[in-house]
Structures are given as structure tokens and as C-alpha cells.
Amino acid sequence: MDAFINFTGKRRLPVITGAEAAECGLCCMTMVARYHGHDVDLNGLRQRFSLSISGASLRSLMGFADALGFGTRALRVDLEALPEVKAPAILHWDLNHFVVLKKTTRKGIIIHDPAYGARTLSWKDASRHFTGVVLELSPSAEFSKVKAEKPTRLRSLWSKLDGFWTSMVQVLLLSIALQIAVFAAPFYLQLTVDQAIQTTDRDLLTVLAVGFGALLLIQVALTALRSWALMAIGQLMGYQMTGNLVRHLLRLPVSYFEKRHVGDILSRLQSVGPIRDAITAGVITSVIDGVMAIIAAIILFIYSPLLAFIVLGGLVLTVVLTFVLYPFQRERTAEQIIASAKEQTHLVESVRAATTIKLMGREGEREAAWRNHFADVTNTGFSIGKYQIGMTAVQSLLTGLILILVVYLAARMILAGDGFSVGMLFAFMSYRQTLSDRVLALINQVIAFRYLTLHLERVGDIVHAEREVTSDTSGTLFEPDGAIELKNISFSYGASDRNVLENVSLTINAGECVALTGTSGGGKTTLLKLLLGLYQPNEGDIYLDGKRATPEMWRAWRDHVGVVAQDDQLLSGSLADNIAFFDPDLDMARVQEAAALARIHEDILQMPMQYLSLVGDMGSALSGGQRQRVLLARALYRRPRLLFLDEGTANLDPKTEAEIADLIQSLNITRVVVAHRPALIQRADTVYSIGRGSISSVSKENLPQLVSTYAAEHNIVT
């Protein structure tokens, strides 16, 4: 784990946790590479060795290692032979996972797990996970050390925060004024004891009480103003930082979301909170605490150098102890963040799949699985709590011993008449408390800043992801006719995966209706996403209206496209909102026109709230067929130049499907439909069959045979 200073100069094995659902192999490769001085960035490796949702195999890891300049040796060893393996090495774990072996001990092994962080397992526990496969890596002659990529910087999130510096200056000035009032307070005790009481001067006592009472009122007012200013800055920064992050998130490519869990993405957004707190209260507080600690120490030395040295000695012991134990707390905190993300992901998935869980009768199993995840969160929180209790106890013990020693020596100085008065003792103890509080607060804030790396790494997964190249004004610069041409397109989901599409060429003329059919998993949906610019081909080119497609053109292209995809979602809102997709200038006549074309208008009129009926992604009163027609109405509301349907009529009855097919056939736009059922295939101008990475045209002569074969296989009456 991170340390403040690496005194030994030894290479340290970092902990890298994955953001994508199946990138444990890539994380392990990053950890080993960094250990050997090749400080690669995980995001850079993602772009260099792209992985699909199926993850990496041992063979692909060996290929990645070779590209990085490592020599590899794949071994099959017994658990007892692990001490002979050259660490760090990659272990195959649980038949579907990879971890890094850091070292072996007499009692077990220490691993860095991309899913959970650093872990210590007994030999018995390790035997339940280790499959016996090891990948040793050692730098080859081609290996070269590289400098680390720049980590996620705070300015990546707050470079455009309006009014930030003005507000921070205001808080700083209020804090300085507040500290002046705080430092003046101990003089009240000293003057009262040494002057008013010693001389029995009641008038002086009254003046001191009134004067310092007024100072107290000023201090309270300054504290309230400072708290108000910090609250305002915190709210402003939280809003703008989260807004900047969500803005970037929503402009990331589809592939980013396909490789991550919803709960994990949400937990990364929650890391904005600690970052915001560190920037607002943390920065100002640290500066003020540091300055005030120095001033308090100087004042203590003015009172008594001996007593000041004793106080500083106790504080130094506390600081050293805190820094020594910091790596343990950081490790537990990292584990808690990861465990919390897993728990949230599991809970979100369970809520979304509530109907499926009930139909399968698996409520108990899902609850038990969630409890296991939540137990991990609770256990790591318990470990952190034990550490904090221990630290507090040690700090209290040190503070108490120092206090006793200081009072004892000060009392002896007073009794000896060394010029140290009772009033000075009161003031000294007050300043001692101020110094102790400031130093401890500064230490805690430094630790909090160190923890920021954990949150910045999690937020960095979003910040460093490359967004789609788009232009907000591109839609006005490109009006498509609807012609599409693919030339020698090849596409795979990962660098080590086979091509889903291999050297595919296809021409779709403007205004043509094209049907894509074939076996499930043959690449039809993938081809559709390529035609929409959601995926980019590994090889080959796509031409839109005769122009080679560029990243800037795809946003404009989609502005003129209507789509009904297999995984389309209805969002929380009314039917009218969903059909218009929350158009701020919603045209109700246009909504009803689109609904009528999609054959859903009459169904909506039968509902009590009609177009104001509420729906959402978690459920509604709509049947599967009605939902599909609402989605078709949403596509038609855009009055698109091109229409893409991916099994867009699969949930419709034959009569309604035929009506929708007739509608699609009558539209004077380019239409591309993925279909297996006869209704759409028979009405298409051109039919292509896709399978095993290739595409072939289905002739008119073979079309009846294709339709009848499919109808027979699925008991459909044609």
C-alpha cells in the first residue's frame, strides 16, 4: 500500500482494483508491470488491449505480457510448491479469476486481488481458491521502464467552478480573524489570575469580563459566518463537480457502460463527496491549523522552553504512531469502498430483477448473497473502528501523561519562584491544548488527503475514459439521405476474441428496406450498432451518404435516426414524456400521431390517465407488446430519415405485427430491421443472412424457403 516515505528503497507491489466487470487479468498485469518499474496506466492498457465482457484467458495474458516486454512461463503447481514460485506472479483463482501472489509465509499467502484488494489467506483458505495454474513473469531484453502516467488531478473535476476562489478567500479571511480571537482568549485567564485576583482589582476584573465577553460574541459571529461560507462553497462545489462528472459520463461510448455494473458506477459518483470536503473545509483548515500550530508552539517556547519541548515530544510520538499505522487503515478503507460498491451493485440488481427473483422463488438465496456482501462492508467498518478506538486510546494516554508531567514541572517552577506564575500556567495549558488540537487536526487532515487517492482513482475511471467525439452543433451541419455502405468491416469485442464480423461489405441505398436475419449470436445486433456508430470497426470503413464516417459525424447521424433496440428502456414519467423522450418542446399532436402510427393510440385512450399515465423502467401497466409499440412510437416521433428495428415486433400478435410491417414498408425512409419472423422479412426490399462472421444476400427465390423454414421451427402461421 501507499506510504509517506519509502525508507527501504524496495520495489512495492501496488494494489489495482478493476472498474470493468471482467478485467482482473488486466489489473494483475498492471500490478506486476508497475512492480518492475513499467508504470503503466490501467486505462492505457484498456485501450491497448481491449477486453470483452468475457475477460482474458491465460493465453491472452501471455500475449499482453509479451507486448509489454515480459518473458512468461505458465506452470501447473501444487499449493505446497507456491513458495518456490518467483513472486510477484499471477495465479488462476476460483476457475474464473486472476490474482497476484505477493509472497508466501509460514502460515499462508498474501495476494493482491483486483476484486477485493490486499488479502492474507491461510494455506487452508487458499486451497479452496487456487486452481494450480501460475503465470510467472520476468523482464526480458525488450523490457523498458517507463514513468508513471499522471494520476487523476483535482482540477479534472473543478477547473470550471464559478466563484470558487472568491469564496475561498472570504473563508480564509474569516478563519484568520477567528483565530486571532481564539489566541486572545488565554490572556483573559492570565490577566484575571495574575492581575485582578492578585491585586483584588474589581474594576479591572469587570473590564476584563466585558472586554473578553465582547470578544466571545465576535468569535461566535465569525464562526457562524465561516460555517455558512463553507456550507455554501461545499454545496456549490458538490453541484458543479457532480454535474461535470455526470456530463462527461453521459457522453462516454456505449462500450463503457456494457463493461461495468450500475452499482459500481453509482458508487464512483459518491466519491465526489469526500473530494469536495477536502477541497473546501480541508484545504482552508489545513492551512489555518498549520499556521496556528506554529504560532502556538512559539508562544509555548516564550512561556517555558522546557515545558514546550515536553509538549512537542508527546506530539511527535503521536504523529509517528499515526503515520506508522496509516497503511493498515488505508488498506481497510480501500477494502470497505470496494465491498460497499459490490454490495450496492448486488442490491440494485436484485431490485431491478425483483419479478424474476419471485418467479424463480429465490428470495432467500438473493437475501443471503446480499447479506454476505453487506457483512464484508460491516466487517471492514469494524476493523476501521477498532483501529480508530485504539488510536484514540493511545492518543489519550499520551496526552494525559504529558499533561501530568507539564503540570508537575510547572507547579515546581511556581513554588521555586522561577518567574512562572499561576496565571501563566493557566495560559500555557490553554495554548498547549490549542497546539495539541491543531496538530492532531492537521494530522487527520493529511491522512484524509492521502485517502483522496482512493476516491480519485475511482472517479478517475470516469474522468479518464475517452468520450465520444461529438459536436453539439453537428446536427445542423449534416442532413443524411440515408445511404450506408460498409467496406471490409471486421469487429471483435476484445483484442483476444475472435471476430464477430469478418471482412463484411454491405450497401444500403437511401429509402431501401433491408432485413437482417440469421442465427442468434450471429452478429446482427453488433452490425446494427456499427451502423449507428455505437461501435467502431477494428478494420474497414463505413460510408454515410458516400462520405467516410468520422467520429464527428456519428452524433449528427443519430440525430436523424429512429431506433427500437432490444434493451430499450422506458424512463420514469408519463407515456407522452416517453414517446417524446422528454422533449422540452413537447408537441402533443405529434405524440398522438406517432402513437397512432405505432398502433398504440387506441390502447392509451383506454387508460384512465391516457397519455399522462405513468410508466418507468421498473414496471408499469403495459404489456410486452404495448411497451414495444410505445418504443416504436418514440422512434417515429423523431420523424427520422432512417429507422432501425432490432426485433422491434417480437412481442406483437400476428395481426398487429402485420399492420406494423405494412407501416414500415410504406415509410419513405431508409429502414433496417433485424427480424426472424416472416412479417417483416417478406416486406423487405433486400434480405441478408448473417452468421459465423459473414453476411450473404438472400435471393427472392430462396426467400420463401427461408420464411417457411423459420415458421416451421417456431410454429408460426404464414
Summary of the structure (lengths in Angstrom):
residues: 718
radius of gyration: 33.9
end to end distance: 66.3
largest distance: 119.6
contacts: 2231
relative contact order: 0.08
helix: 58%
strand: 14%
